[in-house]
Amino acid sequence: MTAQSSGAPTPLALHIARLIEETGPITVSQFMGIALGHPDHGYYMTRDPLGAKGDFITAPEVSQMFGELVGLWLADNWMRQRTDTGSPSPFHLIELGPGRGTLMADALRAMKSVPGMTDTAQIHFVETSPALRAEQEARVPDATWHDRLADVPAGPTFLIANEFFDALPVRQFVKTAQGWCERHVALAEGASTDAPRFAFALSPVPLKDESTIPQGARGAAEGSIAELSPASTAIAQEIATRITGHGGAALIIDYGHARSAAGDTLQAIRGHGFTDPLENPGEADITAHVDFEMIATAAQAGGCATFGPVEQGRFLAEIGIQARAEALARKASPSQARDIETALDRLTAPKQMGSLFKVLGLLPAGAEPPAGFTGS
Ligand code: SAH
């Protein structure tokens, strides 16, 4: 497949083309990392991609109910971890990739119903984008910002990551007659560093050891693609290590699959539509589906008990979204009530976000299943 660039090349297309010319083809994960996170021209670094005018919309932007229920889930687990000296206090309330800060603002409002909780919360946002940090500050001025989770001080950790892991780079491997070969991005035939176009290529050297490939993908047929996200597993383990060491709870919510399997899930979205991931780097949101089995395994390696993943629709139903929608509708005008009904459907219906999106819970080892996961 060759990506045809329409119009003038983006600054990142020129940058990546020069990099490839100097160092040879790069991995899919390098391409994704540069396209999203380049300090000057990366997709997230330069814009607010969320909402009707942006490229995509996320659950907290669909309805306040989402952030409120996530907040109440964290509050419930904070209260359950009460000891003789009370609930963990002070504690870190951490969000990874908070977007516009909407989820946290809604969660904090809901947590105010729990005595003492918001007063002792230290809010930490892990966010690399200056454009989005400004949005977050407008909604949650009390937060402290960090580039990486590793920079957040140690302590009791109550954490939420919604649509964060899908933005982390993935490596891809293609099954060939010789074994699994890493998928690379090269300059397309006839392209130059002034007129760059990119195409997928294969590393000529297969992996020596198939154990790098997720177990669920190993038996796949020739031509199949397997994905790995070392950044995702490292962060999942880091979250778990914090919860294991100091107490806490985490919710990881994203689109993806419950079990590791072969499949090419790399995709790019621009203006609410799909586009070629290799085209116009820096202008489109490139993501991959989250492999929840890998995330859960990494969290267990960090010492946590994991729950789920369960489908978002089921999780939200179990923690009371219907009752919340009814309460909001009672105070709403007829047209607002219709909007609430539409949002409820969007968040929970299997054909909308209810089924593709999954929720994974992390708690200290030995914990009982928390709300939302009691059937799993
Ligand atoms: N959670 C928000 C936004 C999802 S978009 C919501 O649900 O609306 C992804 C978010 O992750 C953005 O805020 C983006 O800037 C941030 N992000 C992406 N890659 C990141 C990285 N490597 N480190 C920190 N933040 C990152």
Residues whose N, C-alpha, C, O or C-beta is under 5 A from the ligand:
A	BS01	SAH	Y44 T58 P60 L96 G97 P98 G99 V126 E127 T128 S129 L132 D147 N162 E163 F164 A167
